[in-house]
Amino acid sequence: MNLYSPDLANRVVATVVDRLGADAGDVFRRCFLDTLDRTIEVLTDGTAFVVTGDIPAMWLRDSTVQLTPYLHFLVEDEALADTAVAVSRRQLGFLLQDPYANAFNRAADGGGHQDDLTDMSPAIWERKYEIDSLAYPLQLAHDIWRLTGRTDHLGDFREAARTVVSVWRIEQEHESRSPYRFQRTTGPASDSLERNGLGRPTAVTGLTWSGFRPSDDACVHHYNVPGNMMAATVLGDIAELAESVFDDSELAASSRTLRAEVVDAVARHAVVSLPSGSEIYAYEIDGCGNALLTDDANTPSLLSMPLFGWCAADDPTYLATRAFVLSDANPTFFRGTAAEGIGSPHTPHGSIWPIALAVQGLTALDDSERRRVFDTLLSTHAGTGAMHESFDKDDPAVYTRPWFSWANAMFCELALELAGLRTHVRRPTDAETR
């Protein structure tokens, strides 16, 4: 199976070179082809397994975002569309294997964190429950359908969607209903959950609980706000597919009901007033009165709200939140001699993430900020021609993860935006409910 048409890839690269210059084009070429040539393997069942880069496992979140730059060209390239379909089919199958797992092995070979204290299996690499691990595969399935009209990847979609809605419902009442527990006996505290794996206390709010963030670090407060926002947008996707493809009014109704509950809960519980009078979204809350005001480089993040369709980029509460997370008031925002941007507790203090820089550029309202961020990415890859997980704010030659496909994909997405080739953009839906 050919994963893509070389002619299409060459045309895209040539356009980027022509519009952004040779230096930008060289980095784009490497990042754009890297995922296609090095991370995707078509298996005997016709599905495709996608490694994250230097870890030989498939993360549900990462494998979705790794495909993002190629969605713009699915209609032009049947082979590329076949590849996206193959990835989607495998993701949906993984959701049915275990909706509480975030990363899977190519086969049931016992790779990964088999010693974790949770309901582990040899097919699972890691079983950290994260809202976005359920949201991203359903988003991808919907995007493929919307862009191409294809339904041959949706064989497991309805069952997977029902499973996700059920889990998100259960996790609205995590303390009393959830079967999920997770502990890791080695590594930092952020790799494990407190109270014998149950996590810190939460009160029922209408939000759905998450054990871990998209960084795979434990939540401080277990209602991760951007994760809930993404869940709400994806519940809208489920309802649309349920009606348009499956004629399943029950699934559509249950999805919309849960979506309305989450949207309402975000408005009631996740908006915080600053001393300045501005209202912003918290990153995490617990329903007990505690709120964490920060952001994380990994998506979904507060900075990335417009990218997954929660709101428009000029929404007033988003703009206030954006100003906060891109300021010194945010404990994960760093300024150095080489760059400034958002990092994560997942990496050393003072490290900036290219993913967050790309998100900043993609959500900017003016081209000058977008271009400035892009130039920062071009000047901080330490001569490798690829994006890294993070780099030191003062010395880009000090970086983590030399091969990180998610970061490469986000660089490509920003390059495509600047080159005028980014055509698939998710829009906010049902804005009147917020």
Summary of the structure (lengths in Angstrom):
residues: 434
radius of gyration: 20.2
end to end distance: 44.6
largest distance: 58.6
contacts: 1563
relative contact order: 0.11
helix: 46%
strand: 10%
